[in-house]
Amino acid sequence: MCDEYVHVYIWIVAKKEFLAFRLNPELKQQIQEIADSEERSISQICDLLLRGGVEAYKREGPQYLQRLLAKQKPKTR
């Protein structure tokens, strides 16, 4: 297991669904900073960002993901 990732648990809407995934600690910190500045929880911010991404994907289709993937830095080992 890689120590550079942390577990994030997201409860959706009425906390009826549960989603867990790993992310880079730097990204988690950025999300925490957004949550703090907006006086919201990490879960609320993640829900909003995920909903926005889903809506963008519905509008643009696979080109939306292709554009995001093209912006990512190449991973080094």
C-alpha positions as CSV (number, residue, x, y, z in Angstrom):
1,M,0.0,0.0,0.0
2,C,1.2,3.5,-0.8
3,D,1.4,5.9,2.2
4,E,0.9,9.0,0.0
5,Y,-2.9,8.5,-0.1
6,V,-5.5,9.0,2.5
7,H,-9.0,7.4,2.8
8,V,-11.9,9.7,2.2
9,Y,-15.4,8.7,3.0
10,I,-18.3,10.6,1.4
11,W,-21.9,10.4,2.5
12,I,-24.3,11.4,-0.2
13,V,-27.5,13.4,0.4
14,A,-29.4,11.7,3.3
15,K,-26.3,9.6,4.1
16,K,-28.0,6.6,2.5
17,E,-25.1,5.9,0.2
18,F,-21.5,5.6,1.0
19,L,-18.4,6.1,-1.3
20,A,-14.8,5.6,-0.3
21,F,-11.7,6.3,-2.4
22,R,-8.1,7.2,-2.0
23,L,-6.7,10.6,-2.9
24,N,-3.5,12.5,-2.6
25,P,-3.1,14.3,0.8
26,E,-2.4,17.6,-1.1
27,L,-5.8,17.4,-2.8
28,K,-7.5,16.5,0.5
29,Q,-5.9,19.6,2.1
30,Q,-7.1,21.8,-0.8
31,I,-10.7,20.4,-0.4
32,Q,-10.4,21.0,3.4
33,E,-9.4,24.6,2.7
34,I,-12.4,25.1,0.4
35,A,-14.7,23.5,3.1
36,D,-13.3,25.8,5.8
37,S,-13.6,29.0,3.7
38,E,-17.2,28.0,2.7
39,E,-18.0,26.9,6.3
40,R,-19.1,23.5,5.0
41,S,-18.0,20.0,5.6
42,I,-15.6,18.1,3.3
43,S,-18.5,15.8,2.4
44,Q,-20.7,18.7,1.4
45,I,-17.9,20.2,-0.8
46,C,-17.1,16.8,-2.4
47,D,-20.8,16.2,-3.1
48,L,-21.0,19.6,-4.8
49,L,-17.9,19.1,-6.9
50,L,-18.9,15.6,-7.9
51,R,-22.4,16.8,-8.9
52,G,-20.8,19.6,-11.0
53,G,-18.5,17.1,-12.7
54,V,-21.4,14.8,-13.5
55,E,-23.5,17.6,-14.9
56,A,-20.5,18.7,-17.1
57,Y,-20.1,15.2,-18.3
58,K,-23.8,15.0,-19.2
59,R,-23.4,18.2,-21.2
60,E,-20.1,17.4,-22.9
61,G,-19.8,13.7,-22.9
62,P,-16.4,11.9,-23.0
63,Q,-14.7,15.1,-24.2
64,Y,-15.1,16.4,-20.7
65,L,-13.0,13.6,-19.2
66,Q,-10.5,13.8,-22.1
67,R,-10.0,17.5,-21.4
68,L,-9.4,16.8,-17.7
69,L,-7.1,13.9,-18.4
70,A,-5.1,16.0,-20.9
71,K,-4.4,18.6,-18.1
72,Q,-3.0,16.0,-15.7
73,K,0.8,15.8,-15.2
74,P,2.4,12.6,-16.4
75,K,2.9,10.2,-13.5
76,T,6.4,9.3,-12.6
77,R,7.4,6.1,-10.8
